[in-house]
Amino acid sequence: MKKIGFLSFGHWSPDRGSRVRSASDALLQSIELAVEAEQIGIDGAYFRVHHFARQLGSPFPLLAAIGARTSKIEIGTGVIDLRYENPFYMAEDAGAADLIAGGRLQLGISRGSPEQVLDGWRHFGYAPDPGEDEADMARKRAEVLLDLLGGEGFARPNPRPMFPNPPGLLRIEPYSDGLRERIWWGSASNATAQWAGRLGMNLQSSTLKTDETGEPFHVQQAKQIHAYRAAWKEAGHARTPRVSVSRSIFALTTDEDRMYFGGGSKEHDQIGHIDNFRAIFGRSYADEPDRLIDQLRGDEAIAEADTLLLTVPSTLGVAYNVHVLRSILRDIAPALGWR
C-alpha cells in the first residue's frame, strides 16, 4: 500500500449532535480537513458527489479551492455521477481545477448509485438515447470525456474569430496535460472493472459491489482487481494503473472513539439489493490498534490495492476527523507497509 487518503461524503445536518450544520459548513470544513490532512501526512483528499442531498453536489469549486490552499495532497472525487454531467463542460471545469492544483487532481467518475430522487438526471436535462439505459448513458459520457482530455483538436474554427486562433482544429480549454491518466472509474462489478481497464482508466472500488460469487467481500474485491489488471495488460497500456479501495477503519484509542465506534455493529459483510441486483457491502473495522492491524492484514483487497481511502464521519467535524486520520497513520499504517 503506497498511499492513504480520506473519502468524505460531506454530510451536513442541522440536527442535534452534528458539527456540520449547513451546506456552508460542509464546504468550508471540507477545505479545512484537506489542509489539516496534508499537514499530518495524508496522501489524498477525496469527496463523494450526491445530488438532491445534504451533501456535496458540485465538486469543482471545492476541488479548486482545496487546490489553492494546499501544495502536495492529491485532490479527487469518489465518484462524480456521469448521468448528471455534460462531458464538454466537465472537461473545462476539470482542466481548470487541475491547473489550479498544479496537476494533483485524481478524478473518480462512474455511473453513480441510487439517488435521493427518481431519475434525478432528467431534471438536469439528460436522458438516455433510444434503446439505452442510464448506465449506457454514463459509460458513453465517460468515453467522450476521455477523448476530450486527450487534448486533440476537434472543433472547426471560425474564419473570422473575435480573437486569433492557434492553427488547426480547436480543443477544449483550459487543457491540463496528464489529467487523462488521472481519471478513475468507480466500479461495482468485475465486468465494468475490465471495461475501465481496457479504456486506460484507474480503478476505484468502494465498500459495495455486486455479489458475483457468494464469497466474502474482500475476496470478491481482490478478484475484481485481478480481472481489472488482466484487462489492462491485455489492452497494452504502457503505464502502471492505480487501484484504490475504500474502507471504514477506526482505531479505538480514546473514550470518544469507543463511544462512537466501539459497538461492533458492522463487523461482518452485509447483503442487500440495489437497482435489482444482489449487492454485498463490506464490513467496517473498529478495534484496538493491535487487533485492528491483524484484521486488516487479512483483507485481500487492501493487500492488492496501492491506495486506501478511509471514509470519514464528516458530521463529527474537522478536529475529530483529523484525530481519526492521525491515529491510522501513527498506529496502523506502518504495519501495513505504508511508505
C-alpha positions as CSV (number, residue, x, y, z in Angstrom):
1,M,0.0,0.0,0.0
2,K,1.6,3.2,-1.2
3,K,-1.0,5.9,-0.4
4,I,-3.6,6.6,2.2
5,G,-6.3,9.2,1.6
6,F,-9.7,10.1,3.1
7,L,-13.1,9.9,1.4
8,S,-15.7,12.3,2.7
9,F,-19.4,12.2,1.7
10,G,-19.8,15.7,3.0
11,H,-22.9,15.1,5.0
12,W,-24.4,18.1,6.8
13,S,-27.4,18.3,9.1
14,P,-28.9,20.8,11.5
15,D,-29.8,18.0,13.9
16,R,-28.5,17.9,17.4
17,G,-25.1,16.4,17.6
18,S,-23.9,17.4,14.2
19,R,-20.8,19.6,14.0
20,V,-21.6,20.3,10.3
21,R,-24.9,22.1,10.3
22,S,-25.2,23.8,6.9
23,A,-24.0,23.5,3.3
24,S,-21.6,26.3,4.0
25,D,-20.2,24.3,7.0
26,A,-19.8,21.2,4.8
27,L,-17.9,23.1,2.1
28,L,-15.6,25.2,4.4
29,Q,-14.9,22.2,6.7
30,S,-14.0,20.0,3.7
31,I,-11.4,22.6,2.7
32,E,-10.0,22.8,6.2
33,L,-10.0,19.0,6.6
34,A,-7.9,18.7,3.4
35,V,-5.5,21.4,4.6
36,E,-5.1,19.6,8.0
37,A,-4.8,16.2,6.4
38,E,-1.9,17.4,4.2
39,Q,-0.1,18.7,7.3
40,I,-0.3,15.3,9.1
41,G,0.9,13.4,6.0
42,I,-2.3,12.0,4.4
43,D,-1.8,11.5,0.7
44,G,-5.2,12.2,-0.7
45,A,-8.4,14.2,-0.1
46,Y,-11.4,12.6,-1.9
47,F,-15.0,13.6,-2.0
48,R,-18.3,11.8,-2.9
49,V,-20.8,13.7,-5.0
50,H,-24.5,13.3,-4.5
51,H,-27.3,15.4,-5.9
52,F,-30.6,16.5,-4.3
53,A,-29.0,15.7,-0.9
54,R,-27.5,17.4,2.1
55,Q,-24.0,16.5,0.8
56,L,-21.5,17.8,-1.7
57,G,-23.3,18.3,-5.1
58,S,-20.9,20.5,-7.1
59,P,-17.3,19.2,-6.8
60,F,-15.2,21.5,-9.0
61,P,-15.4,24.7,-6.9
62,L,-14.5,22.7,-3.9
63,L,-11.6,20.9,-5.6
64,A,-10.3,24.2,-7.0
65,A,-10.5,25.8,-3.5
66,I,-8.6,22.9,-2.0
67,G,-6.0,23.1,-4.8
68,A,-5.4,26.8,-4.0
69,R,-4.9,26.1,-0.2
70,T,-2.7,23.0,-0.4
71,S,0.5,22.1,-2.2
72,K,1.1,18.3,-2.1
73,I,-2.0,16.3,-1.3
74,E,-3.9,14.6,-4.1
75,I,-7.4,16.0,-4.6
76,G,-10.1,13.8,-6.0
77,T,-13.6,12.5,-6.2
78,G,-15.1,9.1,-5.5
79,V,-17.2,9.5,-7.5
80,I,-18.9,12.0,-9.8
81,D,-22.1,10.6,-11.3
82,L,-21.8,11.0,-15.1
83,R,-25.6,10.7,-15.5
84,Y,-25.7,14.3,-14.3
85,E,-22.8,15.6,-16.3
86,N,-22.1,17.3,-19.7
87,P,-18.6,15.9,-20.6
88,F,-17.6,19.1,-22.5
89,Y,-18.4,21.4,-19.6
90,M,-16.9,18.9,-17.2
91,A,-13.6,18.8,-19.2
92,E,-13.3,22.6,-18.9
93,D,-14.0,22.5,-15.1
94,A,-11.7,19.6,-14.5
95,G,-8.9,21.2,-16.6
96,A,-9.2,24.5,-14.6
97,A,-9.3,22.7,-11.2
98,D,-6.2,20.6,-12.1
99,L,-4.2,23.7,-13.3
100,I,-5.1,25.5,-10.1
101,A,-3.9,22.4,-8.1
102,G,-0.7,22.0,-10.1
103,G,-1.6,18.7,-11.6
104,R,-2.9,17.0,-8.4
105,L,-6.4,16.2,-9.5
106,Q,-7.5,12.5,-9.3
107,L,-10.9,12.4,-10.8
108,G,-13.2,9.5,-10.0
109,I,-16.2,9.1,-12.2
110,S,-18.9,6.4,-12.5
111,R,-22.5,5.5,-13.4
112,G,-23.4,6.6,-9.9
113,S,-25.5,5.0,-7.2
114,P,-29.2,5.2,-6.3
115,E,-30.1,8.9,-5.7
116,Q,-32.4,10.8,-3.5
117,V,-35.0,11.4,-6.3
118,L,-36.3,9.3,-9.1
119,D,-34.3,9.8,-12.3
120,G,-32.8,12.9,-11.0
121,W,-30.6,13.4,-14.1
122,R,-33.8,14.1,-16.1
123,H,-34.2,17.3,-14.1
124,F,-30.7,18.3,-15.3
125,G,-32.0,17.9,-18.9
126,Y,-30.5,14.5,-19.7
127,A,-32.0,11.2,-20.9
128,P,-30.5,8.0,-22.4
129,D,-30.7,7.6,-26.2
130,P,-33.4,5.2,-27.5
131,G,-32.6,1.6,-26.8
132,E,-30.1,2.5,-24.0
133,D,-30.4,2.8,-20.2
134,E,-28.8,5.3,-17.8
135,A,-25.7,3.1,-17.3
136,D,-25.1,3.1,-21.1
137,M,-25.5,6.9,-21.0
138,A,-22.9,7.3,-18.2
139,R,-20.4,5.0,-19.9
140,K,-20.7,6.8,-23.3
141,R,-20.1,10.1,-21.5
142,A,-17.0,8.6,-19.9
143,E,-15.6,7.8,-23.3
144,V,-16.4,11.3,-24.6
145,L,-14.7,12.8,-21.6
146,L,-11.6,10.7,-22.0
147,D,-11.3,11.8,-25.7
148,L,-11.7,15.4,-24.7
149,L,-9.0,15.1,-22.0
150,G,-6.6,13.7,-24.6
151,G,-6.2,17.2,-25.9
152,E,-6.7,16.6,-29.6
153,G,-8.4,19.4,-31.5
154,F,-11.9,18.6,-32.9
155,A,-13.8,21.9,-33.4
156,R,-13.6,23.8,-36.7
157,P,-12.5,27.4,-36.0
158,N,-14.5,30.4,-37.1
159,P,-12.7,32.0,-40.1
160,R,-13.5,35.4,-38.6
161,P,-12.9,34.9,-34.8
162,M,-13.1,37.6,-32.1
163,F,-9.6,36.6,-31.1
164,P,-6.7,35.0,-33.0
165,N,-6.8,31.1,-33.0
166,P,-3.9,28.7,-33.0
167,P,-3.6,26.7,-36.2
168,G,-5.8,23.7,-36.8
169,L,-8.9,22.3,-35.1
170,L,-9.5,23.6,-31.6
171,R,-9.7,21.7,-28.3
172,I,-11.4,22.3,-25.0
173,E,-9.6,24.9,-22.9
174,P,-8.1,25.1,-20.4
175,Y,-6.2,21.9,-21.1
176,S,-4.2,20.3,-18.4
177,D,-1.6,17.9,-19.7
178,G,-1.6,14.5,-17.9
179,L,-5.1,14.7,-16.5
180,R,-6.3,11.9,-18.8
181,E,-4.1,9.5,-16.9
182,R,-5.6,10.6,-13.6
183,I,-9.2,9.5,-14.4
184,W,-10.6,6.7,-12.3
185,W,-13.7,4.6,-12.8
186,G,-15.8,3.6,-9.8
187,S,-16.7,0.0,-10.5
188,A,-19.2,-2.2,-8.7
189,S,-18.8,-5.3,-10.9
190,N,-16.0,-7.3,-12.5
191,A,-17.3,-6.5,-16.0
192,T,-17.2,-2.7,-15.6
193,A,-13.7,-3.0,-13.9
194,Q,-12.5,-4.8,-17.0
195,W,-14.1,-2.2,-19.3
196,A,-12.3,0.5,-17.3
197,G,-9.0,-1.3,-17.7
198,R,-9.4,-1.6,-21.4
199,L,-10.0,2.1,-21.7
200,G,-7.0,3.0,-19.6
201,M,-8.7,4.4,-16.5
202,N,-7.6,3.8,-13.0
203,L,-9.9,1.7,-10.7
204,Q,-11.8,2.8,-7.7
205,S,-13.6,0.0,-5.8
206,S,-15.7,1.0,-2.8
207,T,-17.3,-0.8,0.1
208,L,-20.1,-2.1,-2.2
209,K,-20.0,-4.4,-5.2
210,T,-22.3,-6.9,-6.9
211,D,-22.3,-10.2,-5.2
212,E,-20.9,-12.4,-8.0
213,T,-19.6,-15.5,-6.2
214,G,-21.0,-15.5,-2.6
215,E,-17.5,-15.2,-1.2
216,P,-16.5,-12.6,1.4
217,F,-16.5,-9.1,0.2
218,H,-12.7,-8.6,0.4
219,V,-12.1,-11.8,-1.6
220,Q,-14.5,-10.8,-4.3
221,Q,-13.0,-7.3,-4.5
222,A,-9.5,-8.8,-4.8
223,K,-10.7,-10.9,-7.7
224,Q,-12.2,-7.8,-9.3
225,I,-8.8,-6.1,-9.0
226,H,-7.2,-9.1,-10.7
227,A,-9.7,-9.0,-13.5
228,Y,-9.1,-5.3,-14.0
229,R,-5.3,-5.7,-14.1
230,A,-5.6,-8.5,-16.6
231,A,-7.8,-6.4,-18.9
232,W,-5.3,-3.5,-18.6
233,K,-2.4,-5.7,-19.5
234,E,-4.3,-7.2,-22.4
235,A,-5.1,-3.7,-23.8
236,G,-1.3,-3.0,-23.9
237,H,-1.3,0.2,-21.9
238,A,2.3,1.4,-21.2
239,R,1.9,2.8,-17.7
240,T,1.1,1.1,-14.4
241,P,-2.5,1.5,-13.4
242,R,-3.6,2.7,-9.9
243,V,-6.2,0.9,-7.8
244,S,-8.0,2.2,-4.7
245,V,-10.3,0.5,-2.2
246,S,-12.4,2.3,0.4
247,R,-12.8,1.2,4.0
248,S,-14.3,2.4,7.2
249,I,-11.5,1.9,9.7
250,F,-11.3,3.3,13.2
251,A,-8.5,2.8,15.7
252,L,-10.1,2.9,19.1
253,T,-7.5,4.9,21.1
254,T,-9.8,7.2,23.2
255,D,-13.0,7.0,25.1
256,E,-14.6,9.2,22.4
257,D,-13.6,6.6,19.8
258,R,-15.1,3.8,21.8
259,M,-18.3,5.8,22.3
260,Y,-18.8,6.4,18.6
261,F,-17.5,3.2,17.1
262,G,-16.9,0.6,19.8
263,G,-20.3,-1.1,19.4
264,G,-19.1,-3.7,16.9
265,S,-22.4,-3.5,14.9
266,K,-20.8,-3.7,11.4
267,E,-18.1,-6.3,11.8
268,H,-19.5,-8.6,9.1
269,D,-20.4,-8.2,5.5
270,Q,-24.0,-7.4,4.7
271,I,-26.1,-8.5,1.7
272,G,-28.8,-6.3,0.1
273,H,-30.4,-5.4,-3.2
274,I,-29.7,-2.2,-5.2
275,D,-31.2,-1.4,-8.6
276,N,-32.4,-5.0,-8.9
277,F,-29.1,-6.7,-8.3
278,R,-27.8,-8.6,-5.3
279,A,-25.1,-6.5,-3.6
280,I,-22.5,-7.2,-0.9
281,F,-21.5,-4.4,1.5
282,G,-18.0,-4.7,3.1
283,R,-17.6,-4.7,6.8
284,S,-16.3,-1.8,8.9
285,Y,-13.2,-2.1,11.1
286,A,-13.1,-0.7,14.6
287,D,-10.9,-2.1,17.3
288,E,-7.8,-1.5,19.4
289,P,-4.8,-0.9,17.2
290,D,-3.0,-4.3,17.7
291,R,-6.2,-6.3,16.9
292,L,-7.1,-3.9,14.0
293,I,-3.7,-4.5,12.4
294,D,-4.3,-8.3,12.4
295,Q,-7.8,-7.9,10.9
296,L,-6.6,-5.6,8.1
297,R,-3.7,-7.9,7.2
298,G,-6.3,-10.5,6.4
299,D,-8.1,-8.2,3.9
300,E,-7.1,-9.4,0.5
301,A,-8.3,-6.4,-1.4
302,I,-6.3,-3.9,0.8
303,A,-3.2,-6.0,0.1
304,E,-3.9,-5.8,-3.7
305,A,-4.6,-2.0,-3.9
306,D,-2.0,0.7,-4.0
307,T,-4.3,3.3,-2.4
308,L,-6.6,3.0,0.6
309,L,-9.3,5.6,1.0
310,L,-10.6,6.0,4.6
311,T,-14.3,7.0,4.8
312,V,-14.6,9.7,7.5
313,P,-17.6,10.6,9.6
314,S,-17.9,14.2,8.3
315,T,-20.6,15.4,10.7
316,L,-18.3,14.9,13.6
317,G,-16.2,17.9,12.5
318,V,-12.7,18.6,11.4
319,A,-10.8,18.2,14.7
320,Y,-12.3,14.7,15.3
321,N,-11.6,13.5,11.8
322,V,-8.0,14.7,11.9
323,H,-7.7,12.7,15.1
324,V,-9.1,9.6,13.3
325,L,-6.7,10.0,10.4
326,R,-3.7,10.7,12.6
327,S,-4.4,7.6,14.6
328,I,-4.4,5.4,11.5
329,L,-1.2,7.0,10.2
330,R,0.5,6.6,13.6
331,D,-0.8,3.3,14.9
332,I,-1.9,1.2,11.9
333,A,-0.4,2.3,8.5
334,P,3.3,1.5,9.1
335,A,2.4,-2.2,9.9
336,L,0.5,-2.5,6.6
337,G,3.5,-1.3,4.5
338,W,2.5,2.3,4.0
339,R,5.5,4.2,2.6
